[in-house]
Amino acid sequence: AEQQAAVRAALARLTPEQQNVLALRFGSSYSLEETAGLMGKKANAIKALQFRALAALRRHLEEAAL
């Protein structure tokens, strides 16, 4: 429960665009191309956004000492 709360808090610290890309890619299991289409971006932009979002999420979780 504590870990889930920490993950939710870390996700809340991401930008709305970062939250969106993670929700679509991992929450809804959309492909890179599907996510790009839904977000109105190119696949390479989604790759970069996903990479930055995961890095930020990792950093926020490390700050929370998980």
Disulfide bonds with the S-S distance in Angstrom:
none
